[in-house]
């Protein structure tokens, strides 16, 4: 009985923590390490500056979403993601883009935003 109660409390605490994480402004803070991203995507010299510029814009848009009211967050986050994916689709080749989407999805999931 005690074990069941302990497990129930742990699950309830984890769920509450996840909800707090989603509501937290920190979850929307994206400080992208361009060296790691560039290495993961095998960026060429020509792509580097463009990707860096897009990532800076994405970071700012996500921070704006995080600072907004709860009702606006989802809309602003989706808008930021749409912009980011559109720009990255134009800069990256097919393999790079797939890798980028995988990294982005994992990041969003880990932050409780997806």
C-alpha positions as CSV (number, residue, x, y, z in Angstrom):
1,X,0.0,0.0,0.0
2,X,2.8,2.4,0.9
3,X,4.6,1.6,-2.3
4,X,1.5,2.3,-4.4
5,X,1.0,5.6,-2.6
6,X,4.7,6.6,-3.1
7,X,4.4,5.8,-6.9
8,X,1.2,7.8,-7.2
9,X,2.7,10.8,-5.5
10,X,5.8,10.6,-7.7
11,X,3.7,10.5,-10.9
12,X,1.6,13.4,-9.7
13,X,4.7,15.4,-8.8
14,X,6.2,14.7,-12.2
15,X,3.0,15.8,-14.0
16,X,2.9,19.0,-12.0
17,X,6.6,19.6,-12.8
18,X,5.9,19.2,-16.5
19,X,3.1,21.7,-16.4
20,X,5.3,24.2,-14.6
21,X,8.0,23.6,-17.2
22,X,5.7,24.4,-20.0
23,X,4.4,27.6,-18.3
24,X,8.0,28.7,-17.5
25,X,9.6,31.4,-19.5
26,X,12.9,29.5,-19.4
27,X,11.4,26.8,-21.6
28,X,11.2,29.3,-24.4
29,X,14.8,30.5,-24.0
30,X,16.9,29.1,-26.8
31,X,20.6,29.8,-26.6
32,X,21.8,28.0,-29.6
33,X,25.5,26.9,-29.7
34,X,26.3,27.5,-33.4
35,X,29.5,25.5,-33.2
36,X,27.6,22.4,-32.2
37,X,24.7,23.1,-34.6
38,X,27.1,23.7,-37.4
39,X,29.0,20.5,-36.7
40,X,25.8,18.5,-36.4
41,X,24.4,19.9,-39.7
42,X,27.8,19.9,-41.5
43,X,27.3,23.5,-42.5
44,X,29.3,25.0,-45.3
45,X,31.0,28.4,-44.9
46,X,28.2,29.9,-47.1
47,X,25.5,28.5,-44.9
48,X,27.0,29.4,-41.6
49,X,26.1,33.1,-41.5
50,X,22.6,32.5,-42.8
51,X,21.8,29.8,-40.2
52,X,23.3,32.0,-37.5
53,X,21.0,34.9,-38.5
54,X,17.9,32.7,-38.6
55,X,18.8,31.2,-35.2
56,X,19.1,34.6,-33.7
57,X,15.7,35.6,-35.0
58,X,14.2,32.3,-33.8
59,X,15.7,32.8,-30.3
60,X,14.2,36.3,-30.1
61,X,10.8,35.2,-31.3
62,X,10.7,32.3,-28.8
63,X,11.7,34.7,-26.0
64,X,8.8,37.0,-27.1
65,X,6.5,34.0,-27.0
66,X,7.7,33.0,-23.5
67,X,7.2,36.6,-22.2
68,X,3.7,36.7,-23.6
69,X,0.4,35.8,-21.9
70,X,-0.5,32.1,-21.6
71,X,-3.1,32.5,-24.4
72,X,-0.6,34.1,-26.8
73,X,2.3,31.7,-26.2
74,X,1.1,28.9,-28.4
75,X,0.3,31.2,-31.3
76,X,3.6,33.0,-31.1
77,X,5.6,29.8,-30.7
78,X,3.9,28.3,-33.7
79,X,4.6,31.5,-35.7
80,X,8.3,31.4,-34.7
81,X,8.5,27.7,-35.6
82,X,6.9,28.3,-39.0
83,X,9.4,31.2,-39.8
84,X,12.3,29.1,-38.6
85,X,11.4,26.0,-40.6
86,X,10.7,28.0,-43.7
87,X,14.0,29.8,-43.6
88,X,16.0,26.7,-42.7
89,X,14.3,24.8,-45.6
90,X,15.7,27.4,-48.0
91,X,19.2,27.4,-46.6
92,X,19.8,23.7,-45.9
93,X,19.9,20.7,-48.2
94,X,17.5,17.8,-47.7
95,X,19.8,15.8,-45.3
96,X,20.7,18.8,-43.3
97,X,17.1,19.9,-43.0
98,X,16.0,16.4,-41.8
99,X,18.7,16.5,-39.1
100,X,17.7,20.0,-38.1
101,X,14.0,19.1,-37.7
102,X,15.0,16.1,-35.6
103,X,17.2,18.2,-33.3
104,X,14.5,20.9,-33.1
105,X,11.7,18.3,-32.3
106,X,13.9,16.7,-29.6
107,X,14.6,20.1,-28.1
108,X,11.0,21.1,-28.0
109,X,10.0,17.8,-26.5
110,X,12.7,18.0,-23.8
111,X,11.5,21.5,-22.8
112,X,7.9,20.3,-22.6
113,X,6.8,22.6,-25.5
114,X,5.6,19.8,-27.8
